[in-house]
Amino acid sequence: MVYAVKGKNSYDNTRKILEAAGNEFINNVRSPLLIKPNLVADSRHEGATTDPEAVKAVVEYLKEKTNVEEIIIAEGSSGDTEKAFDVLGYRTIFDALRIPLKDLNKDQPTWIDGVDPLRGRPIKIPIAQSVRNARYIISCVLPKTHDHGIVTLGIKNLIGVVPGTKWKKTLHGGVYPDELSDQELKRSIRGFHQNVYSIFREVGIDFTIIDGTVGMEGNGPISGKPKAANFGLGGFDAVATDAIGTFLMGFDPYEIGYIYLSEKGGLGKADISKIQVNLEGWISLRKKFKPHSRYSNMHYKP
């Protein structure tokens, strides 16, 4: 089941999602619980980063409804994570709520197998130890177009659990996508999606929240334009939640390689005709997002 809501307020939409998930959510959360927002940038770009009000709604719901003793908000930004916590309002809000903020870029790494997207050779990918220690992970994101993965939602958000800018670049082929030629971008697609899938398979997501109040279209994940979509999604099946989110953005879930691979690997459903959504008429929430200008070079081919 994917829980869908309609509204123009990040806090209210997120709260409604959790209320819809109800006892299945309340009775299964465990401590330590890690909330992973998307703070890809350390400066304000509307539609680029998770609204702290969405995360605040999660924290306050957990405090009201559950006995979870340890809640951590953790991110490894592509910029300066500590600066992002300050500039984007996280420090002010969550210091007041006594919730620690963790910079995963400074965390102790553990290692999994990956692939160099450009050269096809095996590499090692680091995963932050704090993520390994968590017993429940919530990926709290917003819907954005992306310069390598077409879209970034709950699953792709896990790139932020890779400590350090150097290693994040490694997932793309040693540089960020805007530094790749069109031919290099095409060549790197399979390996990039394989790496995202490998991280997801290793780490997992217990609950996904997509705050679609405002997302980003065009040249995301940072340089696009804000897109008011006014929906929210949540679900225990991260693949299904991302698939519905992808559809609502106007894309086919099966052209997103990490979604295709995740379904093939038995991690969830991607066929929207087989996914239950609680909201009657949810398809009316669809708002076509303008794709990235290099979209034609990003199609995943199994």
C-alpha positions in Angstrom: 0.0 0.0 0.0 1.2 3.5 -0.9 -0.4 6.3 1.1 -1.2 9.4 -0.9 -2.4 12.8 0.3 -3.2 16.1 -1.4 -2.3 19.5 0.2 -0.1 22.6 0.1 1.7 22.3 3.4 4.7 20.0 4.0 4.1 19.5 7.8 0.4 18.7 7.3 0.9 16.4 4.3 3.6 14.4 6.2 1.4 14.1 9.3 -1.5 12.8 7.2 0.8 10.2 5.6 1.8 8.9 9.0 -1.7 8.9 10.3 -2.8 6.9 7.2 0.0 4.4 7.9 -1.4 4.2 11.4 -0.6 1.2 13.7 1.5 -0.6 11.1 4.0 2.3 11.4 3.5 2.9 15.1 4.0 -0.7 16.1 7.0 -1.4 14.0 9.4 1.5 14.5 12.6 0.7 16.4 15.4 2.5 18.1 17.8 3.8 17.0 15.7 5.4 14.3 17.4 7.3 11.5 15.7 9.9 9.4 17.5 10.6 6.1 16.5 13.9 4.4 17.8 15.1 1.1 20.1 18.0 1.7 22.1 17.8 -1.5 23.0 21.5 -1.3 24.3 23.6 1.6 22.6 26.8 0.3 18.9 27.6 -0.3 17.5 26.5 -3.6 13.7 26.2 -3.5 12.7 22.6 -4.4 16.2 21.2 -4.0 16.2 20.1 -0.3 13.8 18.4 2.1 11.7 21.0 3.9 12.6 20.7 7.6 8.9 21.0 8.4 8.4 17.6 6.8 11.1 16.1 9.0 9.7 18.0 12.1 6.3 16.3 11.4 7.9 12.9 11.5 9.8 13.7 14.7 6.8 15.1 16.5 4.6 12.1 15.4 7.2 9.7 16.7 7.4 11.5 20.0 3.6 11.6 20.4 2.7 8.1 19.2 5.7 5.8 19.9 8.2 4.9 22.5 11.3 5.2 20.3 14.1 6.5 22.5 16.7 7.4 20.0 16.0 9.5 16.9 18.8 10.7 14.7 18.6 13.0 11.6 21.6 12.1 9.4 22.8 13.3 6.0 26.0 13.3 4.0 25.5 16.4 1.7 27.3 16.9 -1.6 28.3 20.2 0.0 29.1 21.1 3.6 26.6 19.1 5.7 27.0 21.2 8.9 26.5 24.3 6.9 23.4 22.8 5.3 21.9 22.0 8.8 22.5 25.7 9.7 21.4 27.4 6.5 18.3 25.3 5.8 16.9 25.7 9.3 17.5 22.2 10.7 19.8 23.3 13.5 17.3 25.7 15.0 14.3 23.3 14.8 15.9 20.1 15.9 18.1 21.6 18.7 14.9 22.8 20.2 13.4 19.3 20.0 16.7 17.8 21.3 17.2 15.6 18.2 20.9 15.1 17.2 22.0 16.0 13.6 24.7 13.7 12.2 27.1 14.5 9.4 27.6 11.2 7.6 30.5 12.6 5.6 32.5 12.4 8.8 31.3 8.9 9.7 33.3 5.7 9.9 33.0 3.8 6.6 32.1 0.2 6.0 32.4 -1.3 2.5 30.3 -3.0 -0.1 31.0 -4.0 -3.7 30.2 -1.6 -6.6 31.2 -0.9 -10.1 33.0 2.0 -11.8 30.3 3.3 -14.2 32.7 4.5 -16.9 35.3 1.7 -16.8 33.2 -1.3 -15.7 35.7 -2.4 -13.2 34.9 -3.5 -9.6 35.2 -0.8 -6.9 34.4 -0.6 -3.2 31.6 1.7 -2.0 31.7 3.1 1.6 28.5 3.1 3.8 28.4 5.2 6.9 28.6 3.1 10.1 25.8 5.1 11.7 23.4 3.9 9.0 24.5 0.3 9.7 23.7 0.9 13.4 20.2 2.1 12.8 17.3 -0.3 13.3 14.7 1.7 11.4 15.4 4.1 8.5 13.0 6.7 7.1 13.9 8.3 3.8 12.2 11.7 3.8 12.6 13.4 0.4 11.0 15.6 -2.2 10.4 14.7 -5.9 13.1 16.1 -8.2 14.5 15.5 -11.7 18.1 14.4 -11.7 21.2 14.8 -13.9 22.0 11.0 -13.9 19.1 9.0 -12.6 16.2 10.9 -14.4 14.4 11.3 -11.0 15.6 11.2 -7.4 13.2 10.1 -4.7 13.5 7.8 -1.7 15.9 5.2 -3.0 18.3 7.5 -4.8 18.4 9.5 -1.6 20.6 6.8 -0.1 23.6 8.2 -2.0 23.8 10.5 1.0 24.8 7.6 3.2 28.1 7.4 1.3 30.6 9.4 3.3 32.6 12.1 1.5 32.3 13.9 -1.8 35.1 11.8 -3.4 33.2 8.6 -2.9 29.9 10.1 -4.1 31.7 11.1 -7.3 33.0 7.5 -7.7 29.4 6.3 -7.9 29.0 8.5 -11.0 32.3 7.6 -12.6 34.8 9.7 -10.7 33.2 13.0 -11.5 29.7 14.6 -11.2 27.4 14.1 -14.1 27.7 17.6 -15.5 31.4 16.9 -16.1 30.6 13.9 -18.3 30.3 14.2 -22.1 27.0 12.9 -23.6 28.7 9.7 -24.6 30.3 9.2 -21.2 26.9 9.9 -19.6 25.2 7.2 -21.8 28.0 4.7 -21.0 27.8 5.3 -17.3 24.1 4.8 -16.9 24.1 1.0 -16.2 26.8 1.2 -13.6 25.3 4.2 -11.8 22.0 2.5 -11.4 23.7 -0.7 -10.3 25.5 1.3 -7.6 22.3 2.9 -6.3 20.6 -0.5 -6.3 23.5 -2.1 -4.4 23.4 0.6 -1.7 19.6 0.1 -1.4 19.9 -3.6 -1.2 22.5 -3.3 1.5 21.0 -0.5 3.6 17.2 -0.8 3.0 14.5 1.7 3.8 11.7 0.9 6.3 9.5 3.8 5.4 9.6 6.4 2.6 8.0 9.9 2.7 7.9 11.9 -0.5 6.9 15.5 0.3 5.6 16.7 -3.1 4.4 20.1 -1.8 7.2 21.7 -3.8 9.7 19.6 -5.9 12.1 20.4 -8.7 11.9 20.0 -12.5 14.3 20.7 -15.3 18.0 20.5 -14.5 17.8 19.0 -11.0 18.9 18.0 -8.5 20.0 21.6 -7.6 19.8 23.8 -10.7 16.3 23.2 -11.8 13.1 25.2 -11.2 10.7 24.7 -8.3 7.6 22.7 -9.1 4.5 23.0 -6.9 3.0 19.5 -7.1 1.0 19.6 -3.8 1.0 15.9 -3.1 2.5 13.6 -0.5 3.3 9.9 -0.6 4.4 7.4 1.9 4.9 3.7 2.1 6.7 0.7 3.6 7.6 -0.6 0.1 10.3 1.9 -1.0 10.2 0.6 -4.6 6.4 1.0 -4.9 6.5 4.4 -3.3 9.2 5.6 -5.7 7.3 4.0 -8.6 4.1 6.0 -7.8 6.2 9.1 -7.3 7.9 8.6 -10.6 4.5 8.2 -12.3 3.1 11.3 -10.7 6.1 13.2 -12.0 5.2 12.1 -15.6 7.8 9.4 -16.1 7.7 5.6 -16.5 9.1 3.8 -13.4 10.8 1.2 -15.6 13.0 3.8 -17.3 14.6 4.4 -13.9 17.2 1.8 -13.7 17.4 1.5 -9.9 13.6 1.0 -9.7 13.8 -1.7 -12.4 16.7 -3.4 -10.7 15.1 -3.2 -7.3 11.9 -4.9 -8.5 13.9 -7.5 -10.4 15.9 -8.1 -7.2 12.7 -8.8 -5.2 12.9 -5.6 -3.1 9.4 -4.3 -4.0 6.8 -3.6 -6.7 7.3 -1.2 -9.6 4.3 -2.0 -11.7 1.8 0.7 -10.8 -1.1 -1.4 -12.0 -0.3 -3.8 -9.1 0.3 -1.2 -6.4 -2.5 -0.3 -4.1 -2.9 3.4 -3.3 -5.3 4.5 -0.5 -6.5 7.7 -2.1 -9.4 7.4 -4.5 -8.6 9.3 -7.7 -4.9 9.6 -6.8 -4.0 9.7 -10.5 -5.4 13.2 -10.7 -2.4 14.3 -8.6 -0.1 13.7 -11.6 1.9 16.8 -12.5 4.2 16.4 -15.4 7.7 17.5 -14.5 9.9 19.0 -17.2 12.9 16.5 -17.6 16.5 17.4 -17.4 18.0 18.9 -20.6 20.1 15.7 -21.0 17.3 13.3 -20.4 17.7 11.6 -23.8 21.1 10.4 -22.7 19.8 8.8 -19.4 17.6 6.0 -20.5 18.3 2.7 -18.7 18.5 -0.3 -21.0 18.3 -3.7 -19.2 
